[in-house]
Amino acid sequence: MEFTIEAFANKMILCIVGLSVLVALGSGVFFHLHENFYIAETVPFALGVALATGLNITKVIWLKASINKTVDMDTPKAAKLFYQAQYFLRLLLTAAVLLVAALVPFVELMGTIIGILTFPITMRLMQFFVPPDVEILKPPTSTNHVQDAIAEIEAHVEKEGE
């Protein structure tokens, strides 16, 4: 079976949705078991998780499109600039969703934060589905993840150009 970024993204979306459902159900059980919490607190928390799930799915789809476009670019410098801009825009989108969750009274900020954390958790879980010969999606070897990813994209773009 051949590895494709589209299949990987679809598996990632399923994993994000599954983790989010587990978080929402877990919060419902938690709120139900503790007498000082009420069912009215479960709904805003679940709305926060749902908002974050929508954000995470959007980020996966956007990331898939970014990777496909970056790999097809002509020069490593253009690929690097495009990747950095896309990364920054995804970060801004996350900040906007957190701001909305903080300002809207019927959405729980903590549910949104926990829901957003399903994205990096899913990224770690998805490493088990990546074949060992796929170089670009291997975990970074240093603490500077962004620079490692950019270097890997540049190397891949240079290799494609040869």
ZITAQUI-V195246 format. One line per field, one symbol per residue. ss: DSSP state (a for helix, b for strand, c for the rest). A space follows every 50 residues. Layout:
BEGIN
ss=???
END
This chain:
BEGIN
ss=ccccaaaaaaaaaaaaaaaaaaaaaaaaaaaaacccccaaaaaaaaaaaa aaaaaaaaaaaaaaaaaaaaaccccaaaaaaaaaaaaaaaaaaaaaaaaa aaacccccaaaaaaaaaaaaaaaaaaaaacccccccccccccccaaaaaa aaaaaaaaaaac
END
